[in-house]
Amino acid sequence: MRYRLTFVAGLALGYVLGTRAGRERYEQLKKSAREISQNPAVRNTVESATQQGREVAGKAFHSVSEKVGDKMPDSVAGRVRSLRERGQGGGEDDWGTSNT
């Protein structure tokens, strides 16, 4: 009985101390992640990567649509077209295709 009581007391003490240290460490990690995500350099990098991805999708759509022709389902063509329109303001891309 004595060993059980000691074990339960040690378990309770370890739980309390572990949760306090764990919560503090969790808050530190959360604060660091927030600071990184709000960094202007990180935001610019994410935005440029997103823009680049949209441009590549538009170029891929154009290349594939030339080869596939009318065989591409309208739902797929519409989705890619909407991505291009969201990501690009107008004009022509590097391949001389219209961005609209």
C-alpha positions in Angstrom: 0.0 0.0 0.0 2.8 2.3 0.9 4.5 1.8 -2.5 1.2 2.4 -4.3 0.7 5.7 -2.5 4.3 6.8 -3.2 3.9 5.8 -6.9 0.6 7.7 -7.2 2.1 10.8 -5.5 5.2 10.6 -7.8 3.0 10.2 -10.8 0.9 13.2 -9.8 3.9 15.4 -9.1 5.5 14.4 -12.4 2.3 15.2 -14.3 2.0 18.6 -12.7 5.6 19.6 -13.3 5.6 18.1 -16.8 2.5 20.0 -17.9 3.9 23.3 -16.6 7.2 22.9 -18.4 5.3 21.5 -21.4 2.9 24.5 -21.6 5.7 27.0 -21.3 7.7 25.3 -24.0 4.6 25.1 -26.2 4.0 28.9 -25.7 7.6 29.6 -26.7 7.3 27.5 -29.9 4.0 29.2 -30.7 5.5 32.7 -30.2 8.5 31.8 -32.4 6.2 30.5 -35.2 4.1 33.6 -35.0 7.2 35.9 -35.2 8.5 33.9 -38.2 5.2 34.0 -40.1 4.9 37.8 -39.5 8.5 38.4 -40.8 8.3 40.6 -44.0 11.0 38.5 -45.7 9.1 35.3 -45.1 5.8 36.8 -46.3 7.5 38.1 -49.5 9.0 34.7 -50.2 5.7 33.0 -49.7 3.9 35.4 -52.0 6.5 35.1 -54.7 6.4 31.3 -54.5 2.6 31.4 -54.8 2.8 33.7 -57.8 5.4 31.5 -59.4 3.2 28.5 -58.9 0.3 30.2 -60.6 2.4 31.2 -63.5 3.8 27.7 -64.0 0.2 26.3 -63.8 -0.9 28.7 -66.5 2.0 27.8 -68.8 1.4 24.1 -68.2 -2.3 24.6 -69.0 -1.4 26.3 -72.3 1.1 23.6 -73.3 -1.2 20.7 -72.4 -4.3 22.3 -74.0 -2.4 22.7 -77.3 -1.6 19.0 -77.2 -4.8 17.7 -75.8 -7.1 20.1 -77.6 -10.9 19.6 -77.0 -10.3 16.4 -75.1 -9.7 18.2 -71.8 -12.8 18.3 -69.6 -14.4 21.7 -69.1 -14.2 21.4 -65.3 -10.4 21.0 -65.4 -10.0 23.8 -67.9 -12.1 26.1 -65.8 -10.2 25.5 -62.6 -6.8 26.2 -64.2 -8.2 29.2 -66.0 -9.5 30.6 -62.7 -6.1 30.1 -61.1 -4.4 32.0 -63.9 -6.9 34.9 -63.6 -6.4 35.1 -59.8 -2.7 35.2 -60.0 -2.0 37.4 -63.0 -3.2 40.9 -63.7 -3.0 40.9 -67.5 -0.6 41.2 -70.4 1.5 38.3 -71.8 3.6 35.8 -70.1 7.1 34.6 -71.1 5.7 32.3 -73.8 3.7 35.0 -75.5 0.3 33.7 -74.3 -2.5 35.9 -73.0 -3.0 35.9 -69.3 -6.7 36.5 -69.5 
